[in-house]
Amino acid sequence: MNQIIPRFKRIGLYLMAMAIGILCFFPFYWIISLSFRPKSAIFKMPPNIISTSFTLDNYIQAFNENN
């Protein structure tokens, strides 16, 4: 019985750590995934969490405007 309580406590701590990690990582994932989407997909409602289209046009435009 004494082994069960610490095991549940450890599992709970791991789950909480994973949830906090996902919450901290998601904004970085979102910014990076938006940078590879076409402009029409960026402002689409409701937004897609997983992108279906991939383009480098935003990076090409950014580099061409600065030169």
C-alpha positions in Angstrom: 0.0 0.0 0.0 2.8 2.4 0.8 4.3 1.8 -2.6 1.1 2.7 -4.4 0.7 6.2 -3.1 4.2 7.4 -4.1 3.7 5.8 -7.5 0.5 7.7 -8.1 2.2 10.9 -6.8 5.1 10.4 -9.3 2.7 9.7 -12.2 0.7 12.8 -11.3 3.9 14.9 -11.2 5.0 13.5 -14.6 1.6 14.3 -16.1 1.7 17.8 -14.7 5.2 18.4 -16.0 4.2 17.1 -19.4 1.1 19.5 -19.4 3.3 22.4 -18.5 5.9 21.5 -21.1 3.2 21.3 -23.8 1.8 24.7 -22.7 5.3 26.3 -22.9 6.2 24.6 -26.2 2.9 25.3 -28.1 3.5 29.1 -28.8 6.9 28.3 -30.4 5.3 25.5 -32.5 2.5 27.9 -33.5 4.8 30.7 -34.6 7.0 28.4 -36.6 4.1 26.6 -38.2 2.5 29.9 -39.2 5.7 31.1 -40.8 5.5 28.2 -43.3 1.8 28.7 -44.2 0.5 30.8 -47.1 -1.1 34.1 -46.1 -4.6 32.7 -46.9 -4.1 29.9 -44.4 -2.8 32.1 -41.6 -6.0 34.1 -41.3 -8.4 31.2 -41.8 -11.1 30.7 -39.2 -11.2 28.3 -37.4 -7.4 27.9 -37.4 -5.9 24.5 -38.2 -3.4 23.3 -35.6 -1.8 21.0 -38.1 -0.9 22.7 -41.3 -2.0 21.1 -44.6 0.1 23.3 -46.9 3.7 24.3 -46.7 5.5 27.2 -48.5 8.6 29.2 -48.2 7.1 32.3 -49.8 7.0 34.2 -46.5 10.8 33.8 -46.1 11.5 34.6 -49.7 9.4 37.8 -49.4 11.2 38.8 -46.2 14.6 38.3 -47.6 13.7 40.1 -50.9 12.2 43.1 -49.1 15.3 43.7 -47.0 17.7 43.7 -49.9 
